[in-house]
Amino acid sequence: MTTPTTPSSEGGDGWIEWNGGDRPHPPATEVEVKFRSGRYDRGVSACGRWWHEDSDPDGDIVSYRIINATPKQLHVDGWQEVPKGDLPLSMLKSINIDNQVLAYENGRYYNAWFEFEPSEGGWYWTDEADSEPNPSHFMPLPKPPSEIKP
């Protein structure tokens, strides 16, 4: 595992330059990342992909900082916590585009599912916006309303 230690020119504040390689911290670490495009994102780095490519400025991580190395513990009735570490293959295969879940991440709710892409490193969460979300909890979507017949 690569552990970058050179502070970036972001003005300090804990920013670390990222030049690619393996994810530089445990998957449950809360981080903020900066992309080459100048966009920022923040979340728990469990399922997010860590890449460094010149060809995709909006997906190319150039620096990051650790927000909280201790994972947050949340308890929400009716929700399942996304397991830490490697996810069971049965779970990865059961949550798909045809069987989406309601996902929760840092106060945001959205439909999500897993996709498998070998060139992208395997299984990853995705959503309608293709934002590579990283939910902490999920639950099955309710059945759609049925037509009421007289």
C-alpha positions as CSV (number, residue, x, y, z in Angstrom):
1,M,0.0,0.0,0.0
2,T,1.3,3.4,-1.0
3,T,1.2,6.1,1.8
4,P,1.8,9.6,0.3
5,T,3.3,11.9,2.9
6,T,4.2,15.0,1.0
7,P,1.8,17.8,1.8
8,S,0.2,19.3,-1.3
9,S,0.3,23.0,-2.2
10,E,-3.3,23.3,-1.0
11,G,-2.1,25.7,1.8
12,G,-1.6,23.0,4.5
13,D,-4.6,22.0,6.5
14,G,-3.7,18.3,6.3
15,W,-3.9,18.0,2.5
16,I,-1.7,15.2,1.1
17,E,-0.7,15.1,-2.6
18,W,-2.0,11.9,-4.4
19,N,0.0,10.4,-7.2
20,G,-1.9,7.2,-7.6
21,G,-1.5,3.7,-6.3
22,D,-3.4,1.7,-3.7
23,R,-6.0,3.4,-1.5
24,P,-3.7,5.2,1.1
25,H,-5.8,4.5,4.2
26,P,-8.3,2.0,5.7
27,P,-11.6,1.8,3.8
28,A,-13.7,3.2,6.6
29,T,-11.7,6.4,6.9
30,E,-13.7,9.6,6.4
31,V,-11.8,11.7,3.8
32,E,-12.2,14.8,1.6
33,V,-10.7,14.6,-1.9
34,K,-9.8,17.2,-4.5
35,F,-10.1,16.3,-8.2
36,R,-8.0,17.7,-11.0
37,S,-11.0,19.7,-12.2
38,G,-11.1,21.6,-8.9
39,R,-14.2,19.7,-7.6
40,Y,-14.2,18.5,-4.0
41,D,-16.0,15.5,-2.5
42,R,-16.2,14.2,1.1
43,G,-17.2,10.8,2.4
44,V,-16.2,7.4,3.8
45,S,-13.7,5.9,1.5
46,A,-14.9,2.3,1.4
47,C,-16.2,1.7,-2.1
48,G,-14.9,4.8,-3.9
49,R,-12.3,4.3,-6.5
50,W,-8.9,5.9,-6.0
51,W,-7.4,6.6,-9.3
52,H,-5.0,9.0,-10.8
53,E,-5.3,9.5,-14.6
54,D,-4.7,12.5,-16.7
55,S,-7.5,11.6,-19.1
56,D,-10.4,12.3,-16.6
57,P,-10.0,15.6,-14.8
58,D,-13.3,15.1,-12.9
59,G,-12.4,11.6,-11.7
60,D,-8.7,12.1,-11.1
61,I,-7.9,12.5,-7.4
62,V,-4.9,14.9,-7.0
63,S,-5.0,15.4,-3.2
64,Y,-6.9,14.3,-0.1
65,R,-7.1,14.9,3.6
66,I,-8.3,12.6,6.4
67,I,-11.3,14.1,8.2
68,N,-11.9,11.3,10.7
69,A,-9.8,8.1,11.0
70,T,-12.4,6.6,13.4
71,P,-15.4,5.3,11.5
72,K,-18.8,6.9,12.4
73,Q,-21.2,4.5,14.1
74,L,-24.9,5.1,13.2
75,H,-28.0,3.2,14.2
76,V,-31.1,3.7,12.1
77,D,-34.1,1.4,12.4
78,G,-35.0,-0.5,9.2
79,W,-31.6,0.2,7.6
80,Q,-28.7,-2.2,7.0
81,E,-25.2,-0.9,7.6
82,V,-22.9,-1.4,4.6
83,P,-20.4,-4.0,5.9
84,K,-16.8,-2.9,6.4
85,G,-14.2,-4.5,4.3
86,D,-14.9,-7.0,1.5
87,L,-18.6,-7.3,0.7
88,P,-20.2,-10.7,0.3
89,L,-20.5,-11.7,-3.3
90,S,-24.2,-12.6,-2.7
91,M,-24.9,-9.0,-1.7
92,L,-22.9,-7.6,-4.6
93,K,-24.9,-9.7,-7.1
94,S,-28.3,-9.1,-5.5
95,I,-28.2,-5.3,-5.5
96,N,-28.2,-4.4,-9.2
97,I,-29.8,-2.1,-11.7
98,D,-33.0,-4.2,-11.7
99,N,-33.0,-4.5,-7.9
100,Q,-31.9,-1.1,-6.6
101,V,-31.9,-0.1,-2.9
102,L,-32.5,3.2,-1.1
103,A,-29.1,4.3,0.1
104,Y,-28.1,6.8,2.8
105,E,-24.8,8.8,2.8
106,N,-24.1,11.9,5.0
107,G,-27.7,13.1,5.1
108,R,-28.5,12.3,1.4
109,Y,-30.9,9.6,0.2
110,Y,-30.7,8.1,-3.3
111,N,-31.3,4.9,-5.3
112,A,-28.1,2.9,-5.7
113,W,-26.9,-0.5,-7.0
114,F,-23.6,-2.3,-7.6
115,E,-21.9,-2.7,-11.0
116,F,-19.0,-4.9,-11.9
117,E,-16.3,-3.4,-14.2
118,P,-13.0,-5.3,-14.3
119,S,-11.2,-2.3,-15.9
120,E,-12.3,-0.1,-12.9
121,G,-11.2,-2.5,-10.2
122,G,-14.2,-4.7,-9.8
123,W,-17.4,-4.0,-7.9
124,Y,-18.5,-0.5,-7.0
125,W,-21.6,1.4,-5.9
126,T,-23.3,3.6,-8.6
127,D,-26.4,5.7,-8.9
128,E,-28.5,7.6,-11.5
129,A,-25.9,10.4,-11.6
130,D,-23.0,7.9,-11.9
131,S,-21.4,9.7,-9.0
132,E,-19.8,6.6,-7.5
133,P,-21.5,7.0,-4.1
134,N,-20.4,5.5,-0.9
135,P,-23.4,4.8,1.3
136,S,-23.1,4.0,4.9
137,H,-26.6,2.3,5.1
138,F,-29.2,0.9,2.7
139,M,-32.6,-0.7,2.6
140,P,-34.8,-2.4,0.0
141,L,-37.0,-0.1,-2.0
142,P,-40.8,-0.5,-1.4
143,K,-42.9,-2.3,-4.0
144,P,-44.3,0.2,-6.6
145,P,-48.0,1.1,-6.1
146,S,-50.4,-1.4,-7.8
147,E,-53.3,-0.3,-9.9
148,I,-56.6,-0.2,-8.0
149,K,-59.3,-1.9,-10.0
150,P,-63.0,-1.2,-9.4
